């Protein structure tokens, strides 16, 4: 089995992602800032060179706000479909 990274070859900081999620979702959630934990890497960036060459794959979106928007839409769709599949007896409360 082969594993391939799918990314853009550049990364976003955690704070960039948090601020983008807040802006795109319209939810101003609380964030607790803390220092890096022992062993945490300074940065991780997916190099998608193998996926690009083996699969002829290229990312469709490289704008963080677009990526977050698509991820939120996907999660909301999953939540909605999971809610519809549950019987009334399985509903909490």
C-alpha positions as CSV (number, residue, x, y, z in Angstrom):
1,X,0.0,0.0,0.0
2,X,1.3,3.4,-0.9
3,X,0.6,6.6,1.0
4,X,0.6,9.9,-0.7
5,X,0.5,13.4,0.7
6,X,-2.0,15.7,-0.9
7,X,-1.0,19.3,-0.3
8,X,0.4,22.5,-1.8
9,X,4.0,22.4,-0.8
10,X,3.4,25.3,1.6
11,X,1.6,25.5,4.9
12,X,-0.5,27.7,7.1
13,X,0.1,28.5,10.7
14,X,-2.3,27.2,13.3
15,X,-3.3,30.8,14.0
16,X,-4.0,31.4,10.3
17,X,-6.2,28.4,10.2
18,X,-8.1,29.3,13.4
19,X,-8.7,32.9,12.2
20,X,-9.9,31.6,8.8
21,X,-12.2,29.1,10.4
22,X,-13.7,31.8,12.6
23,X,-14.2,34.2,9.7
24,X,-15.6,31.6,7.3
25,X,-17.9,29.9,9.8
26,X,-19.0,33.2,11.4
27,X,-18.4,31.6,14.8
28,X,-16.1,33.4,17.2
29,X,-15.0,30.5,19.4
30,X,-12.6,30.7,22.3
31,X,-9.0,29.7,21.7
32,X,-6.5,28.9,24.4
33,X,-3.0,29.7,23.4
34,X,-0.2,27.5,24.7
35,X,3.4,26.9,23.9
36,X,4.6,24.2,21.7
37,X,4.7,20.8,23.4
38,X,8.0,18.9,23.6
39,X,8.5,17.0,20.4
40,X,6.1,19.1,18.3
41,X,7.7,20.0,15.0
42,X,8.1,23.7,14.1
43,X,6.2,23.1,10.9
44,X,4.7,20.3,8.8
45,X,4.1,20.9,5.1
46,X,2.7,18.2,2.8
47,X,4.8,17.7,-0.3
48,X,2.5,16.3,-3.0
49,X,5.2,15.7,-5.6
50,X,4.6,11.9,-5.7
51,X,0.8,12.3,-5.9
52,X,1.2,14.8,-8.7
53,X,3.6,12.6,-10.7
54,X,1.9,9.2,-10.0
55,X,-1.7,10.3,-10.3
56,X,-1.3,13.4,-12.4
57,X,-3.2,15.1,-9.5
58,X,-3.2,18.8,-8.9
59,X,-5.1,20.5,-6.1
60,X,-8.2,22.3,-7.3
61,X,-8.1,25.0,-4.5
62,X,-5.2,26.6,-2.8
63,X,-6.9,29.5,-1.0
64,X,-7.3,28.7,2.7
65,X,-10.7,30.4,3.0
66,X,-12.0,28.2,0.1
67,X,-10.6,25.1,1.6
68,X,-12.1,25.8,5.0
69,X,-15.5,26.7,3.4
70,X,-15.6,23.4,1.5
71,X,-14.6,21.4,4.7
72,X,-17.3,23.2,6.7
73,X,-19.9,22.5,4.0
74,X,-18.9,18.8,4.0
75,X,-19.1,18.5,7.8
76,X,-22.5,20.3,7.8
77,X,-23.8,17.9,5.1
78,X,-22.6,14.9,7.1
79,X,-24.3,16.2,10.3
80,X,-27.5,16.8,8.4
81,X,-27.5,13.3,6.8
82,X,-26.7,11.6,10.0
83,X,-29.5,13.4,11.7
84,X,-32.0,12.3,9.1
85,X,-30.9,8.7,9.3
86,X,-31.4,8.4,13.1
87,X,-34.8,7.1,14.2
88,X,-36.7,9.2,16.8
89,X,-36.0,6.5,19.4
90,X,-32.2,7.0,18.9
91,X,-32.4,10.8,19.4
92,X,-30.8,11.9,22.7
93,X,-32.9,13.5,25.4
